[in-house]
Amino acid sequence: MTKSVFEFGTNGLPPPQSDGRLDAPAFHRNHEAIWQAIAAFLPEKSGAVLEIGSGTGQHAVTYARRSPQLTWWPSDMTPSHLASIEAWRAASGLANLRAPQHIDLMEPDWRWSGDAAADDTLAAVLCFNVIHISPWRVAQNLFAGAARILGDGGHLLLYGPYKRDGAHTAPSNAEFDASLRARNPEWGVRDIADVTGLAQSNGMTLAKIIEMPANNLVLAFERH
């Protein structure tokens, strides 16, 4: 099992509410921009969405509320995050938001425990701000698993900072990369070419790159 760099409720972030709900400052900065980027890749009718590394659970609650036709399945590997996701889910009262499940991408044979019924086909896998704060094998296992559980035409949607052709897109990303590698040499901002190579080796193609605020990107991969 690996541990992410940041555990919400520590590192100076706000403590949890009495019911376990955590509040991530980044959520308030990025959730609207992320939604505008990913909404076009989500089905307008029925389907399921799996989020890996849901953190506090705030993104899952917000997006589930905006897409009642979809069933949202949040997940994480950190106990305090799982408790927060469940607390946010309970407070929301949303019928289309499922209980969080434990998924550790360090496990090569990780599984999604959702219902793959015909009316609940897994349409997308979301993974925000994960692969740069974990070893490269996490990215490898993410793509292999997504290819395993997504149907044809399904999407893997990643959000975070990335390098282009070996170069950082901003000085702040270079500084962030250095700080990550100082904590653990297996962590770091990934290059789009390397991530795209993983996709291709797992039967997926890069469908779109979407520029985001604060020098981040959304990478949309499609399974064929």
ChimeraX attribute file (.defattr): number of C-alpha atoms within 10 A of each C-alpha:
attribute: neighborCount
match mode: 1-to-1
recipient: residues
	/A:1	8
	/A:2	14
	/A:3	12
	/A:4	16
	/A:5	15
	/A:6	11
	/A:7	16
	/A:8	21
	/A:9	19
	/A:10	10
	/A:11	10
	/A:12	7
	/A:13	14
	/A:14	13
	/A:15	15
	/A:16	16
	/A:17	12
	/A:18	8
	/A:19	13
	/A:20	19
	/A:21	24
	/A:22	25
	/A:23	21
	/A:24	19
	/A:25	11
	/A:26	8
	/A:27	15
	/A:28	11
	/A:29	12
	/A:30	15
	/A:31	16
	/A:32	13
	/A:33	12
	/A:34	21
	/A:35	14
	/A:36	10
	/A:37	20
	/A:38	19
	/A:39	13
	/A:40	9
	/A:41	17
	/A:42	17
	/A:43	16
	/A:44	12
	/A:45	10
	/A:46	17
	/A:47	20
	/A:48	24
	/A:49	27
	/A:50	26
	/A:51	23
	/A:52	24
	/A:53	25
	/A:54	26
	/A:55	30
	/A:56	28
	/A:57	28
	/A:58	21
	/A:59	23
	/A:60	26
	/A:61	23
	/A:62	15
	/A:63	18
	/A:64	23
	/A:65	18
	/A:66	12
	/A:67	17
	/A:68	16
	/A:69	15
	/A:70	25
	/A:71	24
	/A:72	28
	/A:73	24
	/A:74	28
	/A:75	26
	/A:76	23
	/A:77	21
	/A:78	20
	/A:79	11
	/A:80	19
	/A:81	24
	/A:82	25
	/A:83	20
	/A:84	26
	/A:85	30
	/A:86	24
	/A:87	20
	/A:88	23
	/A:89	24
	/A:90	16
	/A:91	12
	/A:92	14
	/A:93	11
	/A:94	16
	/A:95	13
	/A:96	18
	/A:97	24
	/A:98	21
	/A:99	15
	/A:100	24
	/A:101	18
	/A:102	18
	/A:103	19
	/A:104	22
	/A:105	27
	/A:106	19
	/A:107	15
	/A:108	14
	/A:109	13
	/A:110	16
	/A:111	15
	/A:112	18
	/A:113	11
	/A:114	17
	/A:115	12
	/A:116	13
	/A:117	10
	/A:118	9
	/A:119	12
	/A:120	15
	/A:121	20
	/A:122	27
	/A:123	23
	/A:124	29
	/A:125	24
	/A:126	20
	/A:127	19
	/A:128	19
	/A:129	15
	/A:130	20
	/A:131	26
	/A:132	24
	/A:133	23
	/A:134	23
	/A:135	19
	/A:136	17
	/A:137	15
	/A:138	20
	/A:139	20
	/A:140	19
	/A:141	19
	/A:142	26
	/A:143	24
	/A:144	20
	/A:145	20
	/A:146	25
	/A:147	23
	/A:148	14
	/A:149	17
	/A:150	21
	/A:151	16
	/A:152	13
	/A:153	14
	/A:154	24
	/A:155	29
	/A:156	29
	/A:157	21
	/A:158	21
	/A:159	21
	/A:160	19
	/A:161	27
	/A:162	27
	/A:163	20
	/A:164	12
	/A:165	11
	/A:166	12
	/A:167	11
	/A:168	19
	/A:169	15
	/A:170	15
	/A:171	10
	/A:172	12
	/A:173	20
	/A:174	18
	/A:175	11
	/A:176	15
	/A:177	21
	/A:178	16
	/A:179	14
	/A:180	19
	/A:181	15
	/A:182	12
	/A:183	12
	/A:184	14
	/A:185	12
	/A:186	14
	/A:187	21
	/A:188	25
	/A:189	21
	/A:190	21
	/A:191	18
	/A:192	19
	/A:193	14
	/A:194	13
	/A:195	19
	/A:196	17
	/A:197	14
	/A:198	19
	/A:199	24
	/A:200	15
	/A:201	13
	/A:202	18
	/A:203	16
	/A:204	25
	/A:205	19
	/A:206	19
	/A:207	12
	/A:208	12
	/A:209	14
	/A:210	13
	/A:211	13
	/A:212	17
	/A:213	10
	/A:214	13
	/A:215	15
	/A:216	19
	/A:217	20
	/A:218	21
	/A:219	23
	/A:220	22
	/A:221	27
	/A:222	23
	/A:223	22
	/A:224	14
